[in-house]
């Protein structure tokens, strides 16, 4: 059984981490299904490492610059 800390954190038991195949630094997703929470390891896209590389520019601004 896990307990919520004062900072609203929970330590996930090793057995569960092993089942999910997760470790320190991995991201997990929380999904609500019929009133229950389902945890899963976040699936990363090959493009995730490039996310935000262009900065905070808006698509329309980039298109205008390219014209």
Backbone as a printed PyTorch tensor [residue, N CA C, xyz], in Angstrom:
tensor([[[  0.8460,  -1.1710,   0.0000],
         [  0.0000,   0.0000,   0.0000],
         [  0.8930,   1.2360,   0.0000]],

        [[  0.5040,   2.2240,  -0.7710],
         [  1.2480,   3.4770,  -0.8390],
         [  0.4890,   4.5570,  -0.0940]],

        [[  1.2260,   5.5510,   0.4000],
         [  0.6120,   6.6480,   1.1360],
         [  0.9990,   7.9710,   0.4810]],

        [[  0.0630,   8.8920,   0.4190],
         [  0.2870,  10.2110,  -0.1430],
         [  1.0590,  11.0620,   0.8640]],

        [[  2.1540,  11.7030,   0.4070],
         [  2.9460,  12.5670,   1.2860],
         [  2.3130,  13.9490,   1.3670]],

        [[  2.8790,  14.8210,   2.1920],
         [  2.3840,  16.1950,   2.3130],
         [  2.5240,  16.9590,   1.0060]],

        [[  3.4560,  16.5340,   0.1450],
         [  3.6480,  17.1770,  -1.1550],
         [  2.8390,  16.4780,  -2.2500]],

        [[  1.8860,  15.6360,  -1.8400],
         [  1.0220,  14.8890,  -2.7680],
         [  1.8130,  13.9460,  -3.6680]],

        [[  2.8760,  13.3700,  -3.1360],
         [  3.6900,  12.4200,  -3.8840],
         [  3.4350,  11.0060,  -3.3720]],

        [[  3.6260,  10.0470,  -4.2620],
         [  3.4500,   8.6430,  -3.9140],
         [  4.6710,   7.8800,  -4.4020]],

        [[  5.1800,   6.9810,  -3.5650],
         [  6.2600,   6.1000,  -3.9900],
         [  5.6270,   4.8560,  -4.5970]],

        [[  5.9550,   4.5880,  -5.8530],
         [  5.3950,   3.4360,  -6.5430],
         [  6.1860,   2.1840,  -6.1770]],

        [[  5.5190,   1.1270,  -5.7570],
         [  6.2180,  -0.0970,  -5.3900],
         [  7.0490,  -0.6680,  -6.5470]],

        [[  8.1620,  -1.2900,  -6.2060],
         [  9.0800,  -1.8270,  -7.2020],
         [  8.3960,  -2.8240,  -8.1290]],

        [[  7.5090,  -3.6360,  -7.5870],
         [  6.8000,  -4.6220,  -8.4010],
         [  6.0240,  -3.9440,  -9.5260]],

        [[  5.3740,  -2.8330,  -9.2120],
         [  4.6060,  -2.0910, -10.2220],
         [  5.5370,  -1.4390, -11.2340]],

        [[  6.6560,  -0.8510, -10.7520],
         [  7.6350,  -0.2420, -11.6780],
         [  8.1750,  -1.2790, -12.6490]],

        [[  8.4290,  -2.4800, -12.1550],
         [  8.9410,  -3.5460, -13.0240],
         [  7.9130,  -3.9570, -14.0660]],

        [[  6.6370,  -4.0650, -13.6610],
         [  5.5760,  -4.4340, -14.6030],
         [  5.4570,  -3.3930, -15.7120]],

        [[  5.5440,  -2.1020, -15.3350],
         [  5.4340,  -1.0230, -16.3150],
         [  6.7240,  -0.8090, -17.1000]],

        [[  7.8310,  -1.3490, -16.5820],
         [  9.1170,  -1.1540, -17.2530],
         [  9.6040,   0.2730, -17.1510]],

        [[  9.3870,   0.8900, -15.9890],
         [  9.7820,   2.2880, -15.8120],
         [ 10.8590,   2.4180, -14.7490]],

        [[ 11.5730,   3.5310, -14.8260],
         [ 12.6140,   3.8420, -13.8540],
         [ 12.7180,   5.3410, -13.6760]],

        [[ 13.7120,   5.7830, -12.9090],
         [ 13.8820,   7.2240, -12.6680],
         [ 13.9580,   8.0170, -13.9800]],

        [[ 13.2010,   9.0910, -14.0420],
         [ 13.2080,   9.9580, -15.2210],
         [ 12.1740,   9.5950, -16.2720]],

        [[ 11.5990,   8.3940, -16.2010],
         [ 10.5650,   8.0180, -17.1640],
         [  9.2750,   8.7500, -16.8520]],

        [[  8.5010,   9.0360, -17.8840],
         [  7.2260,   9.7020, -17.7080],
         [  6.1130,   8.6650, -17.7360]],

        [[  5.1060,   8.8870, -16.8850],
         [  3.9480,   8.0030, -16.8800],
         [  2.7010,   8.8240, -17.1510]],

        [[  1.6920,   8.1590, -17.7010],
         [  0.4240,   8.8200, -17.9850],
         [ -0.6450,   8.2660, -17.0550]],

        [[ -1.5530,   9.1290, -16.6340],
         [ -2.6860,   8.7550, -15.8060],
         [ -3.9340,   8.8920, -16.6640]],

        [[ -4.7190,   7.8330, -16.7440],
         [ -5.9580,   7.8540, -17.5130],
         [ -7.0840,   7.3840, -16.5990]],

        [[ -8.2310,   8.0680, -16.6380],
         [ -9.3840,   7.6640, -15.8510],
         [-10.2790,   6.7700, -16.7070]],

        [[-10.5800,   5.5680, -16.1960],
         [-11.4450,   4.6230, -16.8920],
         [-12.4870,   4.1040, -15.9060]],

        [[-13.7320,   4.4600, -16.1500],
         [-14.8400,   4.0140, -15.2990],
         [-14.5670,   4.2350, -13.8140]],

        [[-14.1000,   5.4320, -13.4620],
         [-13.8730,   5.7890, -12.0720],
         [-12.5880,   5.2460, -11.4730]],

        [[-11.7400,   4.6140, -12.2820],
         [-10.4630,   4.0940, -11.7930],
         [ -9.3260,   4.7570, -12.5610]],

        [[ -8.1700,   4.8300, -11.9340],
         [ -7.0000,   5.4230, -12.5680],
         [ -6.1290,   4.3090, -13.1570]],

        [[ -5.7490,   4.4770, -14.4190],
         [ -4.8850,   3.5170, -15.0980],
         [ -3.5550,   4.2070, -15.3680]],

        [[ -2.4530,   3.5830, -14.9470],
         [ -1.1120,   4.1110, -15.1800],
         [ -0.4850,   3.3890, -16.3600]],

        [[  0.2320,   4.1210, -17.1710],
         [  0.9920,   3.5030, -18.2530],
         [  2.2450,   4.3230, -18.5100]],

        [[  3.2430,   3.6730, -19.0490],
         [  4.4750,   4.3670, -19.4110],
         [  4.1770,   5.2150, -20.6420]],

        [[  4.6130,   6.4620, -20.6130],
         [  4.3840,   7.3470, -21.7460],
         [  5.1820,   6.8420, -22.9330]],

        [[  4.4930,   6.7030, -24.0460],
         [  5.1550,   6.2840, -25.2710],
         [  5.6790,   7.5230, -25.9650]],

        [[  6.9650,   7.5710, -26.1680],
         [  7.5860,   8.7340, -26.7930],
         [  7.6510,   8.5600, -28.3000]],

        [[  7.3530,   9.6120, -28.9880],
         [  7.4860,   9.6510, -30.4310],
         [  8.9400,   9.9360, -30.7750]],

        [[  9.3680,   9.5060, -31.9500],
         [ 10.7410,   9.8070, -32.3670],
         [ 10.9400,  11.3080, -32.5450]],

        [[  9.8360,  12.0530, -32.6250],
         [  9.9140,  13.4980, -32.8260],
         [  9.9320,  14.2750, -31.5110]],

        [[  9.6750,  13.6210, -30.3780],
         [  9.6210,  14.3130, -29.0890],
         [ 10.9010,  15.0600, -28.7530]],

        [[ 12.0490,  14.5260, -29.1390],
         [ 13.3010,  15.1970, -28.7920],
         [ 13.4700,  16.5180, -29.5390]],

        [[ 12.6900,  16.7210, -30.6080],
         [ 12.7730,  17.9620, -31.3760],
         [ 11.6890,  18.9670, -30.9820]],

        [[ 10.8120,  18.5760, -30.0720],
         [  9.6930,  19.4240, -29.6650],
         [ 10.2130,  20.7380, -29.0720]],

        [[  9.7390,  21.8570, -29.5990],
         [ 10.1240,  23.1590, -29.0910],
         [ 11.4390,  23.6940, -29.6230]],

        [[ 12.0790,  22.9770, -30.5360],
         [ 13.3990,  23.3880, -31.0300],
         [ 13.3400,  24.7290, -31.7740]],

        [[ 12.1880,  25.0370, -32.3470],
         [ 12.0550,  26.2980, -33.0840],
         [ 11.6500,  27.4570, -32.1940]],

        [[ 11.4870,  27.1990, -30.9220],
         [ 11.0990,  28.2530, -30.0040],
         [  9.5950,  28.4350, -29.9700]],

        [[  9.1770,  29.6080, -29.5490],
         [  7.7480,  29.8700, -29.3510],
         [  7.0890,  30.5110, -30.5670]],

        [[  7.7260,  30.4160, -31.7330],
         [  7.1600,  31.0240, -32.9360],
         [  5.8360,  30.3880, -33.2900]],

        [[  4.9780,  31.1810, -33.8700],
         [  3.6940,  30.6740, -34.3300],
         [  3.8440,  30.2160, -35.7780]],

        [[  3.0630,  29.2240, -36.1580],
         [  3.1480,  28.6700, -37.4990],
         [  2.9640,  29.7490, -38.5580]],

        [[  2.0030,  30.6370, -38.3740],
         [  1.7510,  31.6910, -39.3540],
         [  2.9770,  32.5950, -39.5190]],

        [[  3.6740,  32.9000, -38.4140],
         [  4.8720,  33.7330, -38.4900],
         [  5.9720,  33.0480, -39.2860]],

        [[  6.1220,  31.7730, -39.0830],
         [  7.1480,  31.0120, -39.8130],
         [  6.8350,  30.9870, -41.2980]],

        [[  5.5700,  30.7670, -41.6360],
         [  5.1660,  30.7510, -43.0520],
         [  5.4160,  32.1060, -43.6830]],

        [[  5.0790,  33.1910, -42.9830],
         [  5.3250,  34.5470, -43.5240],
         [  6.8070,  34.7750, -43.7810]],

        [[  7.6690,  34.2830, -42.8790],
         [  9.1210,  34.4620, -43.0580],
         [  9.6260,  33.6840, -44.2450]],

        [[  9.0260,  32.5360, -44.5170],
         [  9.4720,  31.7010, -45.6220],
         [  9.0030,  32.2220, -46.9780]],

        [[  8.0030,  33.0770, -46.9880],
         [  7.4700,  33.5940, -48.2640],
         [  8.3250,  34.6660, -48.8370]]])
